[in-house]
Amino acid sequence: MTSRITIDGDKVLEFSPGPTLLEILREGGVKTEAPCGGKGICGKCRVTLKGDGGPVTDEERTFLSSEDIAEGVRLSCLCRPVGDVAVSLSDQEEKGSAILTDGNRPDFEICPAIGAVPISIPRPEIRDGMSLLDHLESVTGPLKPDASLVRRIPQAFRSKEVTAVFHKDSLIDLIPKRDPELYGLAVDVGTTTVVVSLISLKTGDTVGSASEINPQKDFGLDVISRIERCETFPTGLEDLHDAIISCLDRLVDKVCFDKGTSRKRIYEMAIGSNATMTSLLLGVHPWSLGRAPFSPVLRRGMTVPSVDLGVELAPGARAYVLPGVSAYIGSDIVAGMVATELMEDRGIRLFIDIGTNGEIVLSDRGRLSACSCAAGPALEGMNISCGMRASDGAVESVRLNESFAELGVIGGGMPRGLCGSAILDVLSEVVRLEMVGKTGRLKPGPMITEENGKRALVLRERDPRLTVTQGDLRQVQLARGAILSGFISLLEANDLTMADIDQVLVAGQFGRHLSIDSLTGSGLIPMELKERITYCGNTSGAGAAMCLLSRKARDDAERISDMVDYVELSVLESYDRLFSRCLQFEVSR
């Protein structure tokens, strides 16, 4: 017997009882968010349901209040409807996400892999017995034309003005026009966000940018969830690949529309991404990244026709995927090293990209070592009871006074939840006001409530009620401990101390939302480094742009990939003790 689901009063799906609501929706092609991949451990796949959704499970009661349940709120990954139901997904939509698109680029010489040269092609004569290709080769030299280039030859011979477009030494297109404007794309594919920048290959100027939340979030918020999706579902890899390619297509269309140009004038894209995102972009199964010894399929840079990825650009357009270092130090971090010139001898510098994974690079006068620490999704606002991503309605800053909290809300208006920067602010504030002990346990006092023996900090009493539980603080404390222990491990591996560091470079989407007071007050970065912190923006995008525009930068990226000494924290002697020590407050070396 089949039943029916009506979604947002519009779309109708038929189903047979048994699967979860999440499985039914995805089978019917309905996108719905499940940050933990449908494991029932994050509580973020909330929907409002009317009808027989089956019994409320104990796992759901962990995340839902009695008021939620009375109003029909369910978790789609745990709810198993047994009859006709109506579902509202509108509450899942997040608008106004502020995505970082810009990063600092040093001065460099523009010399892209794509070149354009005006040429004069001899006119064919009836007695010469030569093909059009023969005449073309008399100007360009021997060619190895593909079908796409051959199709362009007849039109070129009809024009008096022709521009030959080369990728390095290979002719890839003929344009019946003199001095056309050619473009490239710098692409930053992150686990959470995707940024595409349209760049003039002549001037190096960024003429437009567009960004989105990575649509792969519907299949899991972190890379492990997405790897498991590929392992568990027959169409998992295809689903994730199609999601990111569709996203890139939308963003390319947007930057071209805004500029008033055509994607047929885009001849190369340079891409920075972590190892899992690289695999999914290329349509390569990422299973080897999810189990020991955690080997990436690719480490060196790779150039392929953009059409092979599924992205239609100019005839003969290429896609260059930057090199990586290891399974958890990807090409996005290599791009960051290029953009910040960490390979140069400029003292002792510490680079950190803060996110679900905290990637840390130490440059000891140009000698590079790196590590990656599993900070977890708490810093993205996930696995937090009132957490959400940084979008309209998210609390992004918190200042505590004796009996109330001052909340800064993205977009103004009513707060709906806490994003990662607010959670870190809370940790910084409770430490400043001595509302927690050395181990991070909340002390009784104003603004502290206790329910079922568990304490929580109340930031807002009225609807919606916003609290930070002891468990929430623990999640952020674990992230803090992971990153701080990574700092210290790299320093110890190089026989250095915090006092030796000349500069701390904070990169990435999450880092730009954090104040220096929050970074140091929470202990994420030791207080003694406060005056040495510099924000450098989206270094993955900036480094990708440099590799798009400069062959030297591309060579630097390949060289960096080989010269970085990767430090695997889990095999270090006494690392567990160091991590435990870093969970406590007032820790530095």
C-alpha positions, 0 to 999 in steps of 0.5 A: 500500500502506498501513501503520499507526502505533500511537500511545502503544499506543492510537490507530491511523492508516493512512498511505501512505509518503511524508509525514513522521511529523509530517504523518501525525499532524496529518492524523490529528488527533493533536496533537504539538509542532513549535515551528519549524513543522516546518522541522527547525531546532529539534530539539524534535519528538522521538518514540520510534519502533519499526519502520521509520521510514526512514533517519536524516537528516543534519539529525536527527543534528545534534540527536540523539546516537548514544545517542538514535538507538540508543533509537529517538528521531527527529524527527517533522518529518524522519522518513518511516516506510515500514512499520508503526511504534509511536510514543510521544509521552508524552515531549513532555508538559510538566506544571506550567507556572507561568503568570503571571496577576496584574499590578499595577493602579493605583487607578481608578474602576469604570465598565464598559461593561456596566450593570445597571438594575432596571426595572418593566414595565407589565402589558399590558391587553386594550384597549391593543393594545400588544405586549410590546416596545411596553411595554418601550420605554415604560420603556427608550426606543426599542430596536433589538432583535436576535433574542436580545433578543426571545426574552428578552422573554416571560420578563421579563414573567412576572417581577415583578422584572426587571433590564435589562442594557445595553452602553453605551446598548444593551439587550442582555439582560433578567434575571428577577431583581433585582440579579444578579451580573454578570461580565466576562473579562480575557483575555491571549492571548500567543504562549506562554500564555493567561490568563483572569480572571473579574472582578465588574463590580460590585466590580472584584474578580478572583474567579478565574483560569485559564491554559494554554500556548497550544495553537497551539504545536503549529503553531509556537512563534513568530508567523512560524511560525503566519503561515507555517502559514496561508500554506502549509496550506489549513486553517491559519487555521481550525486556529489559530483553532479552537485558540485558541477551544477554549482560551478555552472550556476556561478559561471553563468552569474559572473558572466551575466554580471560582466556581460560576457560569454563563457566562450571567452573563458579559457582556463580555470585554476582550482584549489580544494581539499583532497576530498573535494578534488576527488568529487570534482573529478568524479574519482571515488574518495574511499582511500581518503576515508581509511588508513593509511589515508592516501589521496588519489592525486597529489601532483597538479593536474591539467584536463580539458574543462569539458572532461569535468562537465564544465563547458567553457571556451573551445579547448579550455583547460582546468588546472587542479593545484597540487596537494600535500596529503589526504588532509593538506589539500591544494587549497592550503598549497594555494594559501602557501603560494598567496602568502609566499610562505616558501620565502625566507621571511622569519618564522610564520604560522599559517592557519586555515580554521574550519572543520579541519584546522590546517596549520603550516609553519614556515621556518625561514622558508622551510615548510612543515604542516599538520591537520587537526580534526577541529570538528563541525562545532566551529561551523555552528554544527553539533551545537544545540542552537547552532547554525551556519553564518547566514541571516538571523545567526548570532555572530558575536556575543558579549556577556555582562553580569546578568545579560548577553549582548548579541550581534545578529547577521542581517539584524532582526530576530536571532535564530541560532548561533554560528561558529564565531558566536560560539567561540565568543561565548567560550572567550567570554566565560573564560574572561568572566571566570564562569568556567573552571580550568577544565571548562565546566560551567560554574553556578551563577547568574545566567546559568540554568540547570536541567536534569543535572546539566548546566547551560548558559542562557543567552536569550530567554524569550522565543526563540530561547538561545542557550549554550549547553555544557556539551556545546562548550565541550565541542568547542573546547575539543576544537580549541584543543585540537588546533592548539595542540597542532600549533605546539606539535609543529613548534616542537618538531622544529625545536621552536617556541611560541616566542620565536614566532614572528607572525600568525596568518589567519586564513579562510571563511571562518577566520575572517569572522573572528576578532583577535580578542575572541581568538586569543581569549578562547585560547584558540591562539595563545594570548602571547601571539595577540599582536602578531596576528594578521588576517589574509582572507580567502588565500585558497582563491587568491593562490588559485588566481596567482596560478591562473595568471602566473606560470611561476606561481604554478611552478611554485605550487608544484615545488611546495607540494614536494617540499612540505614536511607533513607531520601526522599528529596521531603517531607522535609520541605523547600527543594524547597527553599534549591534547589533554593538556590543551583542553585546559585553559591558560595553556602555552609552551 
